[in-house]
Structures are given as structure tokens and as C-alpha cells.
């Protein structure tokens, strides 16, 4: 990749854009600290952000008033000629990984970073909160690894290999320490 003068634009995709992709967008905008601008979208956006995702982010001092569930059409050149030029597109759920994606502006690099869906967690409020915390932990770990990559010194092939490796990584369990 070459050094660039603008922040890298990153799109996180999931089917409903209600939990995992919303968490990833929030984490990237914090961890990326101006080097990255994150967005999220869904192939079949639900139109609502999961309240458990909002609750977790608020507990972790994230701003949440701007978060919304939106269609990936907002980021496709076919539907939105003024869509931001994307540098990276990551799918964070298994369904979106197998779907035919729209044409993205900027020929972005892509990778699959699948995370179990916390929105499908059952049980008590504590068990559901734990599922969301685990999804957050895994996404935070992967995004932190990604943000630490030396973008300017990696060619596309090397960078793609690293993106794929990050997607297969499992965050260490801090509670086991």
C-alpha cells in the first residue's frame, strides 16, 4: 500500500447491521484515532441497532447517538455516487461473507473476520451481556492488530495475507490470566 494523505476508510458488514458491525465501527473509530474512519452496514439492515450493543458501548464510554442500522447500498457506487472511497471492507458475520457484494468505490481490500452473533444469545441478561462483551473483545483485539499494521510498507499481497491472518486469530482470554 502507499502512504496516503487522507484517513483509510473501513466498512464493516454484517447481515442486519445491528450488533457486530456496529461494535466494529465504534471500536475502529476509537482505536484508529484519525488514521481510520469506520462505517458499518448490512445486506439486509434491520433498521435498528441492538439495544444490548448500545448498552455495552455506553458502559465503555462510546458515543452512540449517531449509530444506526443502514443498508450497504449507501456505500455502493451503483446506488450512491458520492459514497466514500473505501480502502478496506470486512465481513464480521458468516452470512454476509457468502453474499454477492455490491461494487465498492476504490477497489478496497477485503477479508472475513467472522464473530459469533451475540444477538442470538439466550439466557439471562447477564448471559446475553457476556455474549456481547465477548464479541466486543474479539473485535477489539482484531481491530487493534489491524491498526498496528505498517500500511505504507506492506504491498497488497502481504497486506491481504495479514488481513486474512487477523480474521483467523482468536483474542486471548484475559480472564484466563
Buried (B, 14 or more C-beta within 10 A) or exposed (E): BEEEEEBBBBBBBBBBBBBBBBBBBBBBBBBBEEEBBBBBBBBBBBEEBBEBBBBBBEEBEBEBEEBEBBBBBBBBBEEEEEBBEBBBBBBBBBBBBEEEBBEBBBEBBBBBBBBBBBBEBEEEEEEBBBBBBBBBBBBBBBBBBBBEBEBEEBEEEEBBEBBEEBBEEEBEEEEEE
